[in-house]
Amino acid sequence: MNNLELFVAVTIAVIVIMMAAQICGKLITFIGQPRVVGEMISGVLLGPTLFGNYFPELSASLFNEEVMPILFVLCNLGLSIYMFLVGAEIDYKLFKKSTIKQAGALSLTGTLFPFGLGVLAAIMYHDTLAMEGISLSTFGIYMGTALAITAFPMLARILHEKKLINSKIGALSLLAASVQDVISWILLSFVTAMAISQSYSGGFVTLGGAFLFVLVVFGIVKPILKRVAKTTEKNGELSQAHFAFILILLLAAALATDVIGLYSVFGGFVLGLAIPRTAGLIETLTVKLKDITIVMFLPIFFAYSGLSTNLLVFQNTTIILPGLIILLFSIVGKYGVCAVTMKASGYSWRESSAIGGLINSRGLMELLIANIGLLYGVITQDLFSILVLMAIVTTLGAMPIYNLSMKASKYKKGQAELGTESVHTMKVPGKVHEDELEAVP
């Protein structure tokens, strides 16, 4: 296949992926789910579960061996940009004493308990679901991280779409999810380093490199970005030269973290955290980057993951029980424990259940962890499919659990009251801000 033929093949594949994402995203809204859930499911449907099963020749032609590496590059570039925007969306004004205390307790229990259940699952299924040569300790940390993760980016999109971002529950869920994801990324960096080097020393070397990377970003890069932000505010626009500079930094950060043994998206996330929280800079970057990332690059990632996912493996009865137990552990460890934690913090059972349902959403982050596990040879194809299924089920359950928990009329009327204690100053790139925020319906 020459370059022109490759361009045509990749373009057709991307068109098919985007169309599937748009159709599934629209259809899923008719049952009250956010579009992003449908986009995630579209990737699985394009894989061997449906499209590849009924149209194997067409699927093999569309997503052939020459196209797949290009899709891998595109989706990883897109993910780095998306995680950069996610990091930039975290508003430090959320970190108030009262919110931090509640989010801290939620993050602690919402990480430790599912992590412990993940380790238990690893002990139970190490021989069948881990790749040969992967130690129990490495597999245990991986499974603990897989169950402890929360889909911060997807949770943010769900809350945005459903106009819950300005409620107390929404702000608390986002803050707790962001803390849990940072902890999970640290654990994941350790386990990938162990998988590569087959030793604890490799893990600690990678953690040391990650610490050094964070120091460089916040000690050297952030002051430079502050000058860029100041110039942007003064001129009223982000110049093309400064935009190019930020993109170069983003790509360099992704490359640097990949070199030290972390997944490239971690670099984008850390750089996003370092971006100065000025409305002009954040909003301009969002306008320039967010739509094309969400509309094109994320569906490519969903499809790339889906093409490696075959839910028909559950026809093998030996996989059903491990899959059900891991799914049960994931729900009990997140939804159950977080709900009890919030109840102990003084919330009603309805509010506690609503928060637990939102925190239980894993979506994009679980897909990332599954892909990393497969990429670095930690998990089998069967476990990859189990983790993708877990991502879909827990994300599908987020809004139904929230709606059922808050369905009583007095809670519907009182949602705005819940928002009175929330952080209305939170900046949401690409959305309205402060007094423009719409009240929760």
Secondary structure, 3 states (H helix, E strand, C coil): CCHHHHHHHHHHHHHHHHHHHHHHHHHHHCCCCCHHHHHHHHHHHHCCCCHHHHCHHHHHHHCCCCHHHHHHHHHHHHHHHHHHHHHHHCCHHHCCHHHHHHHHHHHHHHHHHHHHHHHHHHHHHHHHHECCCCCHHHHHHHHHHHHHCCCHHHHHHHHHHCCCCCCHHHHHHHHHHHHHHHHHHHHHHHHHHHHHHCCHHHHHHHHHHHHHHHHHHHHHHHHHHHHHHHHHHHHCCCCHHHHHHHHHHHHHHHHHHHHCCCCCHHHHHHHHHHCCCCHHHHHHHHHHHHHHHHHHHHHHHHHHHHCCCCHHHHHCHHHHHHHHHHHHHHHHHHHHHHHHHHHHCCCCHHHHHHHHHHHCCCHHHHHHHHHHHHHCCCECHHHHHHHHHHHHHHHHHHHHHHHHHCCCHHHHHHHHHHHHHCCCCCCCCCCCCHHHCCCCC
